[in-house]
Amino acid sequence: MDNACRQLGLAELFRRMAAREEAALTEFHAIMADRLYSMALHMLSDREAAAEALQDTMVRLWNNAARFDPACGDGFTWSVMVLRGFCLDRLRRRQREKARNTAHAEQRLKENTPGGMEDLFFRETIGLVQQAMESLDPAERDCLRTALFKPESNAEYAAALGLSPGALKVRVHRAMQRLRAILSPHTEP
């Protein structure tokens, strides 16, 4: 089916969906669902979130089918733009949740500081760990800080570094081994 025929078909499906023909929605889903799901999965890298974005897109297209104007654009592009909006909303929500989780963890650390002798021991331990972290090379240090203190997945961080998730795990493991070796003289009785 060439592009012009496909566009005429989608325009007709939107017209029928606007008339509340459920069969038109079923046909539209059969034609477009796989493509839209694939796009959502590519954007979100999460099967469940992609399925939810596709579902939301289908509902929005069904509810707003009467607003589709073939003179203003084609049905495929309109469908993709609706899907894109839902995907971007989910990505923004993820970023807000990460920021909120990080702020919450930092606040809990501030609130749960022990007092008296425990406070001295805690501060000494933190000082030793900070010194040990500074003795690592910058790549190891950044890798450890991100893996231990930031609530993001290894896959996202690995992609940001241009590494595979397996390579990132190896890097984190080696950095932890070096950190343990540096700290071991301070932890022996």
Contact map, one row per residue, 1 for C-alpha under 8 A:
111011000000000000000000000000000000000000000000000000000000000000000000000000000000000000000000000000000000000000000000000000000000000000000000000000000000000000000000000000000000000000000
111111000000000000000000000000000000000000000000000000000000000000000000000000000000000000000000000000000000000000000000000000000000000000000000000000000000000000000000000000000000000000000
111111100000000000000000000000000000000000000000000000000000000000000000000000000000000000000000000000000000000000000000000000000000000000000000000000000000000000000000000000000000000000000
011111110000000000000000000000000000000000000000000000000000000000000000000000000000000000000000000000000000000000000000000000000000000000000000000000000000000000000000000000000000000000000
111111111000000000000000000000000000000000000000000000000000000000000000000000000000000000000000000000000000000000000000000000000000000000000000000000000000000000000000000000000000000000000
111111111100000000000000000000000000000000000000000000000000000000000000000000000000000000000000000000000000000000000000000000000000000000000000000000000000000000000000000000000000000000000
001111111110000000000000000000000000000000000000000000000000000000000000011100000000000000000000000000000000000000000000000000000000000000000000000000000000000000000000000000000000000000000
000111111111000000000000000000000000000000000000000000000000000000000000000000000000000000000000000000000000000000000000000000000000000000000000000000000000000000000000000000000000000000000
000011111111100000000000000000000000000000000000000000000000000000000000000000000000000000000000000000000000000000000000000000000000000000000000000000000000000000000000000000000000000000000
000001111111110000000000000100000000000000000000000000000000000000000000011100000000000000000000000000000000000000000000000000000000000000000000000000000000000000000000000000000000000000000
000000111111111000000000000000000000000000000000000000000000000000010100011000000000000000000000000000000000000000000000000000000000000000000000000000000000000000000000000000000000000000000
000000011111111100000000000000000000000000000000000000000000000000000000000000000000000000000000000000000000000000000000000000000000000000000000000000000000000000000000000000000000000000000
000000001111111110000001101100000000000000000000000000000000000000000000000000000000000000000000000000000000000000000000000000000000000000000000000000000000000000000000000000000000000000000
000000000111111111000001000000000000000000000000000000000000000011010000001000000000000000000000000000000000000000000000000000000000000000000000000000000000000000000000000000000000000000000
000000000011111111100000000000000000000000000000000000000000000011000000000000000000000000000000000000000000000000000000000000000000000000000000000000000000000000000000000000000000000000000
000000000001111111111001000000000000000000000000000000000000000000000000000000000000000000000000000000000000000000000000000000000000000000000000000000000000000000000000000000000000000000000
000000000000111111111101100000000000000000000000000000000000010011000000000000000000000000000000000000000000000000000000000000000000000000000000000000000000000000000000000000000000000000000
000000000000011111111000000000000000000000000000000000000000011111000000000000000000000000000000000000000000000000000000000000000000000000000000000000000000000000000000000000000000000000000
000000000000001111111000000000000000000000000000000000000000000001000000000000000000000000000000000000000000000000000000000000000000000000000000000000000000000000000000000000000000000000000
000000000000000111111100000000000000000000000000000000000000000000000000000000000000000000000000000000000000000000000000000000000000000000000000000000000000000000000000000000000000000000000
000000000000000111111111100000000000000000000000000000000000000000000000000000000000000000000000000000000000000000000000000000000000000000000000000000000000000000000000000000000000000000000
000000000000000010011111110000000000000000000000000000000000000000000000000000000000000000000000000000000000000000000000000000000000000000000000000000000000000000000000000000000000000000000
000000000000000000001111111000000000000000000000000000000000000000000000000000000000000000000000000000000000000000000000000000000000000000000000000000000000000000000000000000000000000000000
000000000000110110001111111100000000000000000000000000000000000000000000000000000000000000000000000000000000000000000000000000000000000000000000000000000000000000000000000000000000000000000
000000000000100010001111111110000000000000000000000000000000010000000000000000000000000000000000000000000000000000000000000000000000000000000000000000000000000000000000000000000000000000000
000000000000000000000111111111000000000000000000000000000000000000000000000000000000000000000000000000000000000000000000000000000000000000000000000000000000000000000000000000000000000000000
000000000000100000000011111111100000000000000000000000000000000000000000000000000000000000000000000000000000000000000000000000000000000000000000000000000000000000000000000000000000000000000
000000000100100000000001111111111000000000000000000000000000000000000000000000000000000000000000000000000000000000000000000000000000000000000000000000000000000000000000000000000000000000000
000000000000000000000000111111111000000000000000000000000100000000000000000000000000000000000000000000000000000000000000000000000000000000000000000000000000000000000000000000000000000000000
000000000000000000000000011111111100000000000000000000000000000000000000000000000000000000000000000000000000000000000000000000000000000000000000000000000000000000000000000000000000000000000
000000000000000000000000001111111100000000000000000000000000000000000000000000000000000000000000000000000000000000000000000000000000000000000000000000000000000000000000000000000000000000000
000000000000000000000000000111111111000000000000000000000000000000000000000000000000000000000000000000000000000000000000000000000000000000000000000000000000000000000000000000000000000000000
000000000000000000000000000111111111100000000000000001000000000000000000000000000000000000000000000000000000000000000000000000000000000000000000000000000000000000000000000000000000000000000
000000000000000000000000000001111111110000000000000000000000000000000000000000000000000000000000000000000000000000000000000000000000000000000000000000000000000000000000000000000000000000000
000000000000000000000000000000011111111000000000000000000000000000000000000000000000000000000000000000000000000000000000000000000000000000000000000000000000000000000000000000000000000000000
000000000000000000000000000000011111111100000000000001000000000000000000000000010010000000000000000000000000000000000000000000000000000000000000000000000000000000000000000000000000000000000
000000000000000000000000000000001111111110000000011001000000000000000000000000000000000000000000000000000000000000000000000000000000000000000000000000000000000000000000000000000000000000000
000000000000000000000000000000000111111111000000000000000000000000000000000000000000000000000000000000000000000000000000000000000000000000000000000000000000000000000000000000000000000000000
000000000000000000000000000000000011111111100000000000000000000000000000000000000000000000000000000000000000000000000000000000000000000000000000000000000000000000000000000000000000000000000
000000000000000000000000000000000001111111111000011011000000000000000000000000000011001000000000000000000000000000000000000000000000000000000000000000000000000000000000000000000000000000000
000000000000000000000000000000000000111111111110110000000000000000000000000000000000000000000000000000000000000000000000000000000000000000000000000000000000000000000000000000000000000000000
000000000000000000000000000000000000011111111000000000000000000000000000000000000000000000000000000000000000000000000000000000000000000000000000000000000000000000000000000000000000000000000
000000000000000000000000000000000000001111111000000000000000000000000000000000000000001000000000000000000000000000000000000000000000000000000000000000000000000000000000000000000000000000000
000000000000000000000000000000000000000111111110110000000000000000000000000000000000001001100000000000000000000000000000000000000000000000000000000000000000000000000000000000000000000000000
000000000000000000000000000000000000000111111110010000000000000000000000000000000000000000000000000000000000000000000000000000000000000000000000000000000000000000000000000000000000000000000
000000000000000000000000000000000000000010011111110000000000000000000000000000000000000000000000000000000000000000000000000000000000000000000000000000000000000000000000000000000000000000000
000000000000000000000000000000000000000010011111111000000000000000000000000000000000000000000000000000000000000000000000000000000000000000000000000000000000000000000000000000000000000000000
000000000000000000000000000000000000000000000111111100000000000000000000000000000000000000000000000000000000000000000000000000000000000000000000000000000000000000000000000000000000000000000
000000000000000000000000000000000000000010010111111110000000000000000000000000000000000001000000000000000000000000000000000000000000000000000000000000000000000000000000000000000000000000000
000000000000000000000000000000000000100110011111111111000000000000000000000000000000001000000000000000000000000000000000000000000000000000000000000000000000000000000000000000000000000000000
000000000000000000000000000000000000100100000011111111100000000000000000000000000000000000000000000000000000000000000000000000000000000000000000000000000000000000000000000000000000000000000
000000000000000000000000000000000000000000000001111111110000000000000000000000000000000000000000000000000000000000000000000000000000000000000000000000000000000000000000000000000000000000000
000000000000000000000000000000000000000100000000111111111000000000000000000000000010011000000000000000000000000000000000000000000000000000000000000000000000000000000000000000000000000000000
000000000000000000000000000000001001100100000000011111111100000000000000000000000010000000000000000000000000000000000000000000000000000000000000000000000000000000000000000000000000000000000
000000000000000000000000000000000000000000000000001111111110000000000000000000000000000000000000000000000000000000000000000000000000000000000000000000000000000000000000000000000000000000000
000000000000000000000000000000000000000000000000000111111111000000000000000000000010010000000000000000000000000000000000000000000000000000000000000000000000000000000000000000000000000000000
000000000000000000000000000000000000000000000000000011111111100000000000000000100110010000000000000000000000000000000000000000000000000000000000000000000000000000000000000000000000000000000
000000000000000000000000000010000000000000000000000001111111110000000000000000000000000000000000000000000000000000000000000000000000000000000000000000000000000000000000000000000000000000000
000000000000000000000000000000000000000000000000000000111111111000000000000000000000000000000000000000000000000000000000000000000000000000000000000000000000000000000000000000000000000000000
000000000000000000000000000000000000000000000000000000011111111100000000000000000100000000000000000000000000000000000000000000000000000000000000000000000000000000000000000000000000000000000
000000000000000000000000000000000000000000000000000000001111111110000000000000100100000000000000000000000000000000000000000000000000000000000000000000000000000000000000000000000000000000000
000000000000000011000000100000000000000000000000000000000111111110000000000000000000000000000000000000000000000000000000000000000000000000000000000000000000000000000000000000000000000000000
000000000000000001000000000000000000000000000000000000000011111111000000000000000000000000000000000000000000000000000000000000000000000000000000000000000000000000000000000000000000000000000
000000000000000001000000000000000000000000000000000000000001111111110000000000000000000000000000000000000000000000000000000000000000000000000000000000000000000000000000000000000000000000000
000000000000011011000000000000000000000000000000000000000000111111110000000000000000000000000000000000000000000000000000000000000000000000000000000000000000000000000000000000000000000000000
000000000000011011100000000000000000000000000000000000000000001111110000000000000000000000000000000000000000000000000000000000000000000000000000000000000000000000000000000000000000000000000
000000000000000000000000000000000000000000000000000000000000000111111000000000000000000000000000000000000000000000000000000000000000000000000000000000000000000000000000000000000000000000000
000000000010010000000000000000000000000000000000000000000000000111111100001001000000000000000000000000000000000000000000000000000000000000000000000000000000000000000000000000000000000000000
000000000000000000000000000000000000000000000000000000000000000000111111100000000000000000000000000000000000000000000000000000000000000000000000000000000000000000000000000000000000000000000
000000000010000000000000000000000000000000000000000000000000000000011111111000000000000000000000000000000000000000000000000000000000000000000000000000000000000000000000000000000000000000000
000000000000000000000000000000000000000000000000000000000000000000001111110000000000000000000000000000000000000000000000000000000000000000000000000000000000000000000000000000000000000000000
000000000000000000000000000000000000000000000000000000000000000000001111110000000000000000000000000000000000000000000000000000000000000000000000000000000000000000000000000000000000000000000
000000000000000000000000000000000000000000000000000000000000000000001111111011000000000000000000000000000000000000000000000000000000000000000000000000000000000000000000000000000000000000000
000000100110000000000000000000000000000000000000000000000000000000000111111111000000000000000000000000000000000000000000000000000000000000000000000000000000000000000000000000000000000000000
000000100110010000000000000000000000000000000000000000000000000000010100111111100000000000000000000000000000000000000000000000000000000000000000000000000000000000000000000000000000000000000
000000100100000000000000000000000000000000000000000000000000000000000000011111110000000000000000000000000000000000000000000000000000000000000000000000000000000000000000000000000000000000000
000000000000000000000000000000000000000000000000000000000000000000000000111111111000000000000000000000000000000000000000000000000000000000000000000000000000000000000000000000000000000000000
000000000000000000000000000000000000000000000000000000000000000000010000111111111100000000000000000000000000000000000000000000000000000000000000000000000000000000000000000000000000000000000
000000000000000000000000000000000000000000000000000000001000100000000000001111111110000000000000000000000000000000000000000000000000000000000000000000000000000000000000000000000000000000000
000000000000000000000000000000000001000000000000000000000000000000000000000111111111000000000000000000000000000000000000000000000000000000000000000000000000000000000000000000000000000000000
000000000000000000000000000000000000000000000000000000000000000000000000000011111111100000000000000000000000000000000000000000000000000000000000000000000000000000000000000000000000000000000
000000000000000000000000000000000000000000000000000000001001100000000000000001111111110000000000000000000000000000000000000000000000000000000000000000000000000000000000000000000000000000000
000000000000000000000000000000000001000100000000000011011000000000000000000000111111111000000000000000000000000000000000000000000000000000000000000000000000000000000000000000000000000000000
000000000000000000000000000000000000000100000000000000000000000000000000000000011111111100000000000000000000000000000000000000000000000000000000000000000000000000000000000000000000000000000
000000000000000000000000000000000000000000000000000000000000000000000000000000001111111110000000000000000000000000000000000000000000000000000000000000000000000000000000000000000000000000000
000000000000000000000000000000000000000000000000000010011000000000000000000000000111111111000000000000000000000000000000000000000000000000000000000000000000000000000000000000000000000000000
000000000000000000000000000000000000000100110000010010000000000000000000000000000011111111100000000000000000000000000000000000000000000000000000000000000000000000000000000000000000000000000
000000000000000000000000000000000000000000000000000000000000000000000000000000000001111111110000000000000000000000000000000000000000000000000000000000000000000000000000000000000000000000000
000000000000000000000000000000000000000000000000000000000000000000000000000000000000111111111000000000000000000000000000000000000000000000000000000000000000000000000000000000000000000000000
000000000000000000000000000000000000000000010000100000000000000000000000000000000000011111111100000000000000000000000000000000000000000000000000000000000000000000000000000000000000000000000
000000000000000000000000000000000000000000010000000000000000000000000000000000000000001111111110000000000000000000000000000000000000000000000000000000000000000000000000000000000000000000000
000000000000000000000000000000000000000000000000000000000000000000000000000000000000000111111111000000000000000000000000000000000000000000000000000000000000000000000000000000000000000000000
000000000000000000000000000000000000000000000000000000000000000000000000000000000000000011111111100000000000000000000000000000000000000000000000000000000000000000000000000000000000000000000
000000000000000000000000000000000000000000000000000000000000000000000000000000000000000001111111110000000000000000000000000000000000000000000000000000000000000000000000000000000000000000000
000000000000000000000000000000000000000000000000000000000000000000000000000000000000000000111111111000000000000000000000000000000000000000000000000000000000000000000000000000000000000000000
000000000000000000000000000000000000000000000000000000000000000000000000000000000000000000011111111100000000000000000000000000000000000000000000000000000000000000000000000000000000000000000
000000000000000000000000000000000000000000000000000000000000000000000000000000000000000000001111111110000000000000000000000000000000000000000000000000000000000000000000000000000000000000000
000000000000000000000000000000000000000000000000000000000000000000000000000000000000000000000111111111000000000000000000000000000000000000000000000000110000000000000000000000000000000000000
000000000000000000000000000000000000000000000000000000000000000000000000000000000000000000000011111111100000000000000000000000000000000000000000000000000000000000000000000000000000000000000
000000000000000000000000000000000000000000000000000000000000000000000000000000000000000000000001111111110000000000000000000000000000000000000000000000000000000000000000000000000000000000000
000000000000000000000000000000000000000000000000000000000000000000000000000000000000000000000000111111111000000000000000000000000000000000000000000000100000000000000000000000000000000000000
000000000000000000000000000000000000000000000000000000000000000000000000000000000000000000000000011111111100000000000000000000000000000000000000000001100000000000000000000000000000000000000
000000000000000000000000000000000000000000000000000000000000000000000000000000000000000000000000001111111110000000000000000000000000000000000000000000000000000000000000000000000000000000000
000000000000000000000000000000000000000000000000000000000000000000000000000000000000000000000000000111111111000000000000000000000000000000000000000000000000000000000000000000000000000000000
000000000000000000000000000000000000000000000000000000000000000000000000000000000000000000000000000011111111100000000000000000000000000000000000000000000000000000000000000000000000000000000
000000000000000000000000000000000000000000000000000000000000000000000000000000000000000000000000000001111111110000000000000000000000000000000000000000000000000000000000000000000000000000000
000000000000000000000000000000000000000000000000000000000000000000000000000000000000000000000000000000111111111000000000000000000000000000000000000000000000000000000000000000000000000000000
000000000000000000000000000000000000000000000000000000000000000000000000000000000000000000000000000000011111111100000000000000000000000000000000000000000000000000000000000000000000000000000
000000000000000000000000000000000000000000000000000000000000000000000000000000000000000000000000000000001111111110000000000000000000000000000000000000000000000000000000000000000000000000000
000000000000000000000000000000000000000000000000000000000000000000000000000000000000000000000000000000000111111110000000000000000000000000000000000000000000000000000000000000000000000000000
000000000000000000000000000000000000000000000000000000000000000000000000000000000000000000000000000000000011111110000000000000000000000000000000000000000000000000000000000000000000000000000
000000000000000000000000000000000000000000000000000000000000000000000000000000000000000000000000000000000001111111000000000000000000000000000000000000000000000000000000000000000000000000000
000000000000000000000000000000000000000000000000000000000000000000000000000000000000000000000000000000000000111111100010000000000000000000000000000000000000000000000000000000000000000000000
000000000000000000000000000000000000000000000000000000000000000000000000000000000000000000000000000000000000000111110110010000000000000000000000000000000000000000000000000000000000000000000
000000000000000000000000000000000000000000000000000000000000000000000000000000000000000000000000000000000000000011111111000000000000000000000000000000000000000000000000000000000000000000000
000000000000000000000000000000000000000000000000000000000000000000000000000000000000000000000000000000000000000001111111000000000000000000000000000000000000000000000000000000000000000000000
000000000000000000000000000000000000000000000000000000000000000000000000000000000000000000000000000000000000000000111111100000000000000000000000000000000000000000000000000000000000000000000
000000000000000000000000000000000000000000000000000000000000000000000000000000000000000000000000000000000000000001111111110000000000000000000000000000000000000000000000000000000000000000000
000000000000000000000000000000000000000000000000000000000000000000000000000000000000000000000000000000000000000011111111111000000000000000000000000000000000000000000000000000000000000000000
000000000000000000000000000000000000000000000000000000000000000000000000000000000000000000000000000000000000000000111111111100000000000000000000000000000000000000000000000000000000000000000
000000000000000000000000000000000000000000000000000000000000000000000000000000000000000000000000000000000000000000001111111110000000000000000000000000000000000000000000000000000000000000000
000000000000000000000000000000000000000000000000000000000000000000000000000000000000000000000000000000000000000001000111111111000000000000000000000000000000000000000000000000000000000000000
000000000000000000000000000000000000000000000000000000000000000000000000000000000000000000000000000000000000000000000011111111100000000000000000000000000000000000000000000000000000000000000
000000000000000000000000000000000000000000000000000000000000000000000000000000000000000000000000000000000000000000000001111111110000000000000000000000000000000000000000000000000000000000000
000000000000000000000000000000000000000000000000000000000000000000000000000000000000000000000000000000000000000000000000111111111000000000000000000000000000000000000000000000000000000000000
000000000000000000000000000000000000000000000000000000000000000000000000000000000000000000000000000000000000000000000000011111111100000000000000000000000000000000000000000000000000000000000
000000000000000000000000000000000000000000000000000000000000000000000000000000000000000000000000000000000000000000000000001111111110000000000000000000000000000000000000000000000000000000000
000000000000000000000000000000000000000000000000000000000000000000000000000000000000000000000000000000000000000000000000000111111111000000000000000000000000000000000000000000000000001000000
000000000000000000000000000000000000000000000000000000000000000000000000000000000000000000000000000000000000000000000000000011111111100000000000000000000000000000000000000000000000001000000
000000000000000000000000000000000000000000000000000000000000000000000000000000000000000000000000000000000000000000000000000001111111110000000000000000000000000000000000000000000000000000000
000000000000000000000000000000000000000000000000000000000000000000000000000000000000000000000000000000000000000000000000000000111111111000000000000000000000000000000000000000000000000000000
000000000000000000000000000000000000000000000000000000000000000000000000000000000000000000000000000000000000000000000000000000011111111100000000000000000000000000000000000000000010011000000
000000000000000000000000000000000000000000000000000000000000000000000000000000000000000000000000000000000000000000000000000000001111111100001000000000000000000000000000000000000010000000000
000000000000000000000000000000000000000000000000000000000000000000000000000000000000000000000000000000000000000000000000000000000111111110001000000000000000000000000000000000000000000000000
000000000000000000000000000000000000000000000000000000000000000000000000000000000000000000000000000000000000000000000000000000000011111110000000000000000000000000000000000000000000000000000
000000000000000000000000000000000000000000000000000000000000000000000000000000000000000000000000000000000000000000000000000000000001111111011000000000000000000000000000000000100110000000000
000000000000000000000000000000000000000000000000000000000000000000000000000000000000000000000000000000000000000000000000000000000000011111111000000000000000000000000000000000000000000000000
000000000000000000000000000000000000000000000000000000000000000000000000000000000000000000000000000000000000000000000000000000000000000111111100000000000000000000000000000000000000000000000
000000000000000000000000000000000000000000000000000000000000000000000000000000000000000000000000000000000000000000000000000000000000000011111110000000000000000000000000000000000000000000000
000000000000000000000000000000000000000000000000000000000000000000000000000000000000000000000000000000000000000000000000000000000000000111111111000000000000000000000000001100100000000000000
000000000000000000000000000000000000000000000000000000000000000000000000000000000000000000000000000000000000000000000000000000000000110111111111100000000000000000000000000000100000000000000
000000000000000000000000000000000000000000000000000000000000000000000000000000000000000000000000000000000000000000000000000000000000000001111111110000000000000000000000000000000000000000000
000000000000000000000000000000000000000000000000000000000000000000000000000000000000000000000000000000000000000000000000000000000000000000111111111000000000000000000001001100100000000000000
000000000000000000000000000000000000000000000000000000000000000000000000000000000000000000000000000000000000000000000000000000000000000000011111111100000000000000000000000100110000000000000
000000000000000000000000000000000000000000000000000000000000000000000000000000000000000000000000000000000000000000000000000000000000000000001111111111000000000000000000000000000000000000000
000000000000000000000000000000000000000000000000000000000000000000000000000000000000000000000000000000000000000000000000000000000000000000000111111111000000100000000000000000000000000000000
000000000000000000000000000000000000000000000000000000000000000000000000000000000000000000000000000000000000000000000000000000000000000000000011111111010100000000000000000100000000000000000
000000000000000000000000000000000000000000000000000000000000000000000000000000000000000000000000000000000000000000000000000000000000000000000001111111000000000000000000000000000000000000000
000000000000000000000000000000000000000000000000000000000000000000000000000000000000000000000000000000000000000000000000000000000000000000000000111111100000000000000000000000000000000000000
000000000000000000000000000000000000000000000000000000000000000000000000000000000000000000000000000001000000000000000000000000000000000000000000111111110000000000000000000000000000000000000
000000000000000000000000000000000000000000000000000000000000000000000000000000000000000000000000010011000000000000000000000000000000000000000000000011111000000000000000000000000000000000000
000000000000000000000000000000000000000000000000000000000000000000000000000000000000000000000000010000000000000000000000000000000000000000000000001001111101100000000000000000000000000000000
000000000000000000000000000000000000000000000000000000000000000000000000000000000000000000000000000000000000000000000000000000000000000000000000000000111111100000000000000000000000000000000
000000000000000000000000000000000000000000000000000000000000000000000000000000000000000000000000000000000000000000000000000000000000000000000000001000011111110000001001100000000000000000000
000000000000000000000000000000000000000000000000000000000000000000000000000000000000000000000000000000000000000000000000000000000000000000000000000000001111111000011000000000000000000000000
000000000000000000000000000000000000000000000000000000000000000000000000000000000000000000000000000000000000000000000000000000000000000000000000000000011111111100000000000000000000000000000
000000000000000000000000000000000000000000000000000000000000000000000000000000000000000000000000000000000000000000000000000000000000000000000000010000011111111110000000000000000000000000000
000000000000000000000000000000000000000000000000000000000000000000000000000000000000000000000000000000000000000000000000000000000000000000000000000000000111111111111011000000000000000000000
000000000000000000000000000000000000000000000000000000000000000000000000000000000000000000000000000000000000000000000000000000000000000000000000000000000011111111111000000000000000000000000
000000000000000000000000000000000000000000000000000000000000000000000000000000000000000000000000000000000000000000000000000000000000000000000000000000000001111111100000000000000000000000000
000000000000000000000000000000000000000000000000000000000000000000000000000000000000000000000000000000000000000000000000000000000000000000000000000000000000111111100000000000000000000000000
000000000000000000000000000000000000000000000000000000000000000000000000000000000000000000000000000000000000000000000000000000000000000000000000000000000000011111110000000000000000000000000
000000000000000000000000000000000000000000000000000000000000000000000000000000000000000000000000000000000000000000000000000000000000000000000000000000000000011111111111000000000000000000000
000000000000000000000000000000000000000000000000000000000000000000000000000000000000000000000000000000000000000000000000000000000000000000000000000000000010011001111111000000000000000000000
000000000000000000000000000000000000000000000000000000000000000000000000000000000000000000000000000000000000000000000000000000000000000000000000000000000110011000111111100000000000000000000
000000000000000000000000000000000000000000000000000000000000000000000000000000000000000000000000000000000000000000000000000000000000000000000000000000000000000000111111110000000000000000000
000000000000000000000000000000000000000000000000000000000000000000000000000000000000000000000000000000000000000000000000000000000000000000000000000000000000010000111111111000000000000000000
000000000000000000000000000000000000000000000000000000000000000000000000000000000000000000000000000000000000000000000000000000000000000000000010000000000100010000111111111100000000000000000
000000000000000000000000000000000000000000000000000000000000000000000000000000000000000000000000000000000000000000000000000000000000000000000000000000000100000000001111111110000000000000000
000000000000000000000000000000000000000000000000000000000000000000000000000000000000000000000000000000000000000000000000000000000000000000000000000000000000000000000111111111000000000000000
000000000000000000000000000000000000000000000000000000000000000000000000000000000000000000000000000000000000000000000000000000000000000000010010000000000000000000000011111111100000000000000
000000000000000000000000000000000000000000000000000000000000000000000000000000000000000000000000000000000000000000000000000000000000000000010011001000000000000000000001111111110000000000000
000000000000000000000000000000000000000000000000000000000000000000000000000000000000000000000000000000000000000000000000000000000000000000000000000000000000000000000000111111111000000000000
000000000000000000000000000000000000000000000000000000000000000000000000000000000000000000000000000000000000000000000000000000000000000000000000000000000000000000000000011111111100000000000
000000000000000000000000000000000000000000000000000000000000000000000000000000000000000000000000000000000000000000000000000000000000000100011011000000000000000000000000001111111110000000000
000000000000000000000000000000000000000000000000000000000000000000000000000000000000000000000000000000000000000000000000000000000000000000000001000000000000000000000000000111111111000000000
000000000000000000000000000000000000000000000000000000000000000000000000000000000000000000000000000000000000000000000000000000000000000000000000000000000000000000000000000011111111100000000
000000000000000000000000000000000000000000000000000000000000000000000000000000000000000000000000000000000000000000000000000000000000000100000000000000000000000000000000000001111111110000000
000000000000000000000000000000000000000000000000000000000000000000000000000000000000000000000000000000000000000000000000000000000001100100000000000000000000000000000000000000111111111000000
000000000000000000000000000000000000000000000000000000000000000000000000000000000000000000000000000000000000000000000000000000000000000000000000000000000000000000000000000000011111111100000
000000000000000000000000000000000000000000000000000000000000000000000000000000000000000000000000000000000000000000000000000000000000000000000000000000000000000000000000000000001111111110000
000000000000000000000000000000000000000000000000000000000000000000000000000000000000000000000000000000000000000000000000000000000001000000000000000000000000000000000000000000000111111110000
000000000000000000000000000000000000000000000000000000000000000000000000000000000000000000000000000000000000000000000000000000011001000000000000000000000000000000000000000000000011111111100
000000000000000000000000000000000000000000000000000000000000000000000000000000000000000000000000000000000000000000000000000000000000000000000000000000000000000000000000000000000001111111110
000000000000000000000000000000000000000000000000000000000000000000000000000000000000000000000000000000000000000000000000000000000000000000000000000000000000000000000000000000000000111111110
000000000000000000000000000000000000000000000000000000000000000000000000000000000000000000000000000000000000000000000000000000000000000000000000000000000000000000000000000000000000001111110
000000000000000000000000000000000000000000000000000000000000000000000000000000000000000000000000000000000000000000000000000000000000000000000000000000000000000000000000000000000000001111111
000000000000000000000000000000000000000000000000000000000000000000000000000000000000000000000000000000000000000000000000000000000000000000000000000000000000000000000000000000000000000111111
000000000000000000000000000000000000000000000000000000000000000000000000000000000000000000000000000000000000000000000000000000000000000000000000000000000000000000000000000000000000000000111
